[in-house]
């Protein structure tokens, strides 16, 4: 499936990357608790919901700004959009920082799609982590995975089911989730 996933490395300039890394890894950044990291499309897959938690910071939702961190996050999203050469007809719909923390064991979060309508997803990995992103077929079988690398990003069709996973060797995994819809 990797042919359906585009990957870019060292996507942000050193100064922008350092700025956002310092902000998001500081003790002052406002993270919010989410008891289920994704809304499951198959209830049978959520057997241990208490392990499926994560933290988030919503920046833009349905084109509405929801955070004081919009300017810097939007700047990152525009750099990434250009890096993947997405047409200007793709509009930012949602910007959401996500953080999963270690359970000291392997755990995959719930497979999901971010929206039910056609869209593109860019995931920007803030730092190196062993918490992979998994991709699934319609029967929820794993068909591919991506290991997060610092300052890298991936682009894929948002209708492909995917999930995050908890890091084991690292304390946390921080990702910017960018959802884009094509306008007509």
TORKOL-4160 file (C-alpha; in steps of 0.2 Angstrom, whole numbers, padded with zeros to 4 digits, m for minus):
184
<pt num="1" X="0000" Y="0000" Z="0000"/>
<pt num="2" X="0015" Y="0012" Z="0002"/>
<pt num="3" X="0012" Y="0017" Z="m0016"/>
<pt num="4" X="m0005" Y="0026" Z="m0009"/>
<pt num="5" X="0005" Y="0034" Z="0005"/>
<pt num="6" X="0016" Y="0049" Z="0001"/>
<pt num="7" X="0030" Y="0052" Z="0013"/>
<pt num="8" X="0041" Y="0068" Z="0015"/>
<pt num="9" X="0056" Y="0070" Z="0027"/>
<pt num="10" X="0063" Y="0086" Z="0035"/>
<pt num="11" X="0047" Y="0096" Z="0029"/>
<pt num="12" X="0048" Y="0111" Z="0040"/>
<pt num="13" X="0063" Y="0123" Z="0041"/>
<pt num="14" X="0074" Y="0122" Z="0056"/>
<pt num="15" X="0067" Y="0138" Z="0064"/>
<pt num="16" X="0049" Y="0133" Z="0062"/>
<pt num="17" X="0052" Y="0115" Z="0068"/>
<pt num="18" X="0061" Y="0121" Z="0083"/>
<pt num="19" X="0047" Y="0134" Z="0088"/>
<pt num="20" X="0033" Y="0121" Z="0087"/>
<pt num="21" X="0043" Y="0107" Z="0095"/>
<pt num="22" X="0047" Y="0119" Z="0110"/>
<pt num="23" X="0029" Y="0124" Z="0112"/>
<pt num="24" X="0021" Y="0107" Z="0111"/>
<pt num="25" X="0033" Y="0098" Z="0122"/>
<pt num="26" X="0032" Y="0112" Z="0135"/>
<pt num="27" X="0023" Y="0109" Z="0151"/>
<pt num="28" X="0012" Y="0124" Z="0147"/>
<pt num="29" X="0004" Y="0117" Z="0131"/>
<pt num="30" X="m0014" Y="0114" Z="0134"/>
<pt num="31" X="m0018" Y="0096" Z="0131"/>
<pt num="32" X="m0036" Y="0089" Z="0133"/>
<pt num="33" X="m0040" Y="0071" Z="0138"/>
<pt num="34" X="m0050" Y="0060" Z="0126"/>
<pt num="35" X="m0056" Y="0044" Z="0133"/>
<pt num="36" X="m0057" Y="0036" Z="0115"/>
<pt num="37" X="m0044" Y="0041" Z="0103"/>
<pt num="38" X="m0056" Y="0039" Z="0088"/>
<pt num="39" X="m0074" Y="0036" Z="0086"/>
<pt num="40" X="m0075" Y="0017" Z="0081"/>
<pt num="41" X="m0085" Y="0012" Z="0066"/>
<pt num="42" X="m0085" Y="m0006" Z="0073"/>
<pt num="43" X="m0090" Y="m0007" Z="0091"/>
<pt num="44" X="m0083" Y="m0025" Z="0092"/>
<pt num="45" X="m0065" Y="m0018" Z="0090"/>
<pt num="46" X="m0066" Y="m0008" Z="0106"/>
<pt num="47" X="m0064" Y="m0021" Z="0119"/>
<pt num="48" X="m0052" Y="m0011" Z="0131"/>
<pt num="49" X="m0058" Y="0007" Z="0129"/>
<pt num="50" X="m0049" Y="0012" Z="0145"/>
<pt num="51" X="m0032" Y="0009" Z="0135"/>
<pt num="52" X="m0038" Y="0019" Z="0120"/>
<pt num="53" X="m0036" Y="0036" Z="0128"/>
<pt num="54" X="m0026" Y="0050" Z="0120"/>
<pt num="55" X="m0024" Y="0069" Z="0122"/>
<pt num="56" X="m0028" Y="0082" Z="0109"/>
<pt num="57" X="m0028" Y="0100" Z="0105"/>
<pt num="58" X="m0041" Y="0105" Z="0092"/>
<pt num="59" X="m0035" Y="0120" Z="0082"/>
<pt num="60" X="m0047" Y="0121" Z="0068"/>
<pt num="61" X="m0064" Y="0112" Z="0066"/>
<pt num="62" X="m0076" Y="0113" Z="0052"/>
<pt num="63" X="m0066" Y="0129" Z="0046"/>
<pt num="64" X="m0069" Y="0137" Z="0063"/>
<pt num="65" X="m0053" Y="0142" Z="0073"/>
<pt num="66" X="m0053" Y="0134" Z="0091"/>
<pt num="67" X="m0036" Y="0138" Z="0097"/>
<pt num="68" X="m0024" Y="0152" Z="0101"/>
<pt num="69" X="m0011" Y="0141" Z="0092"/>
<pt num="70" X="m0020" Y="0143" Z="0075"/>
<pt num="71" X="m0007" Y="0154" Z="0067"/>
<pt num="72" X="0008" Y="0143" Z="0069"/>
<pt num="73" X="m0002" Y="0127" Z="0066"/>
<pt num="74" X="m0009" Y="0134" Z="0050"/>
<pt num="75" X="0008" Y="0140" Z="0044"/>
<pt num="76" X="0014" Y="0122" Z="0046"/>
<pt num="77" X="m0001" Y="0115" Z="0037"/>
<pt num="78" X="0002" Y="0127" Z="0022"/>
<pt num="79" X="0020" Y="0121" Z="0021"/>
<pt num="80" X="0014" Y="0103" Z="0021"/>
<pt num="81" X="0001" Y="0106" Z="0009"/>
<pt num="82" X="0013" Y="0114" Z="m0003"/>
<pt num="83" X="0026" Y="0100" Z="0000"/>
<pt num="84" X="0013" Y="0087" Z="m0006"/>
<pt num="85" X="0008" Y="0098" Z="m0021"/>
<pt num="86" X="m0010" Y="0098" Z="m0016"/>
<pt num="87" X="m0020" Y="0109" Z="m0027"/>
<pt num="88" X="m0027" Y="0125" Z="m0021"/>
<pt num="89" X="m0044" Y="0118" Z="m0022"/>
<pt num="90" X="m0040" Y="0108" Z="m0006"/>
<pt num="91" X="m0046" Y="0118" Z="0009"/>
<pt num="92" X="m0041" Y="0115" Z="0027"/>
<pt num="93" X="m0056" Y="0107" Z="0036"/>
<pt num="94" X="m0048" Y="0102" Z="0053"/>
<pt num="95" X="m0032" Y="0104" Z="0062"/>
<pt num="96" X="m0029" Y="0093" Z="0077"/>
<pt num="97" X="m0014" Y="0090" Z="0087"/>
<pt num="98" X="m0014" Y="0072" Z="0095"/>
<pt num="99" X="m0003" Y="0064" Z="0108"/>
<pt num="100" X="m0003" Y="0046" Z="0114"/>
<pt num="101" X="0008" Y="0041" Z="0129"/>
<pt num="102" X="0017" Y="0025" Z="0133"/>
<pt num="103" X="0008" Y="0011" Z="0142"/>
<pt num="104" X="0024" Y="0001" Z="0142"/>
<pt num="105" X="0016" Y="m0012" Z="0130"/>
<pt num="106" X="0011" Y="m0013" Z="0112"/>
<pt num="107" X="m0007" Y="m0006" Z="0109"/>
<pt num="108" X="m0016" Y="m0001" Z="0093"/>
<pt num="109" X="m0030" Y="0012" Z="0095"/>
<pt num="110" X="m0046" Y="0010" Z="0086"/>
<pt num="111" X="m0046" Y="0009" Z="0067"/>
<pt num="112" X="m0056" Y="0024" Z="0060"/>
<pt num="113" X="m0058" Y="0037" Z="0046"/>
<pt num="114" X="m0058" Y="0055" Z="0052"/>
<pt num="115" X="m0074" Y="0059" Z="0041"/>
<pt num="116" X="m0086" Y="0049" Z="0031"/>
<pt num="117" X="m0085" Y="0060" Z="0015"/>
<pt num="118" X="m0070" Y="0060" Z="0003"/>
<pt num="119" X="m0055" Y="0069" Z="0010"/>
<pt num="120" X="m0036" Y="0069" Z="0011"/>
<pt num="121" X="m0026" Y="0067" Z="0027"/>
<pt num="122" X="m0009" Y="0074" Z="0031"/>
<pt num="123" X="0000" Y="0067" Z="0047"/>
<pt num="124" X="0015" Y="0077" Z="0053"/>
<pt num="125" X="0026" Y="0068" Z="0065"/>
<pt num="126" X="0034" Y="0080" Z="0078"/>
<pt num="127" X="0046" Y="0068" Z="0084"/>
<pt num="128" X="0053" Y="0050" Z="0082"/>
<pt num="129" X="0042" Y="0037" Z="0090"/>
<pt num="130" X="0039" Y="0018" Z="0090"/>
<pt num="131" X="0020" Y="0022" Z="0090"/>
<pt num="132" X="0016" Y="0017" Z="0072"/>
<pt num="133" X="0002" Y="0023" Z="0061"/>
<pt num="134" X="m0007" Y="0007" Z="0055"/>
<pt num="135" X="m0018" Y="0006" Z="0039"/>
<pt num="136" X="m0032" Y="m0007" Z="0037"/>
<pt num="137" X="m0043" Y="m0015" Z="0024"/>
<pt num="138" X="m0062" Y="m0016" Z="0025"/>
<pt num="139" X="m0061" Y="m0031" Z="0036"/>
<pt num="140" X="m0049" Y="m0022" Z="0048"/>
<pt num="141" X="m0034" Y="m0032" Z="0043"/>
<pt num="142" X="m0017" Y="m0022" Z="0044"/>
<pt num="143" X="m0011" Y="m0019" Z="0027"/>
<pt num="144" X="0003" Y="m0006" Z="0030"/>
<pt num="145" X="0011" Y="0004" Z="0044"/>
<pt num="146" X="0022" Y="0019" Z="0045"/>
<pt num="147" X="0035" Y="0022" Z="0059"/>
<pt num="148" X="0035" Y="0041" Z="0064"/>
<pt num="149" X="0051" Y="0050" Z="0060"/>
<pt num="150" X="0055" Y="0067" Z="0067"/>
<pt num="151" X="0049" Y="0082" Z="0056"/>
<pt num="152" X="0041" Y="0070" Z="0043"/>
<pt num="153" X="0024" Y="0069" Z="0036"/>
<pt num="154" X="0013" Y="0057" Z="0026"/>
<pt num="155" X="m0002" Y="0060" Z="0014"/>
<pt num="156" X="m0015" Y="0047" Z="0011"/>
<pt num="157" X="m0034" Y="0045" Z="0006"/>
<pt num="158" X="m0044" Y="0049" Z="0021"/>
<pt num="159" X="m0056" Y="0035" Z="0018"/>
<pt num="160" X="m0043" Y="0022" Z="0022"/>
<pt num="161" X="m0046" Y="0016" Z="0039"/>
<pt num="162" X="m0031" Y="0020" Z="0050"/>
<pt num="163" X="m0026" Y="0020" Z="0068"/>
<pt num="164" X="m0012" Y="0027" Z="0080"/>
<pt num="165" X="m0003" Y="0016" Z="0092"/>
<pt num="166" X="0005" Y="0018" Z="0109"/>
<pt num="167" X="0023" Y="0020" Z="0110"/>
<pt num="168" X="0033" Y="0008" Z="0120"/>
<pt num="169" X="0051" Y="0014" Z="0119"/>
<pt num="170" X="0046" Y="0033" Z="0119"/>
<pt num="171" X="0036" Y="0042" Z="0132"/>
<pt num="172" X="0025" Y="0050" Z="0119"/>
<pt num="173" X="0020" Y="0051" Z="0101"/>
<pt num="174" X="0014" Y="0069" Z="0095"/>
<pt num="175" X="0006" Y="0071" Z="0078"/>
<pt num="176" X="m0003" Y="0085" Z="0069"/>
<pt num="177" X="m0018" Y="0078" Z="0060"/>
<pt num="178" X="m0023" Y="0089" Z="0045"/>
<pt num="179" X="m0039" Y="0085" Z="0036"/>
<pt num="180" X="m0042" Y="0093" Z="0019"/>
<pt num="181" X="m0058" Y="0093" Z="0008"/>
<pt num="182" X="m0058" Y="0096" Z="m0011"/>
<pt num="183" X="m0069" Y="0111" Z="m0016"/>
<pt num="184" X="m0078" Y="0111" Z="m0032"/>
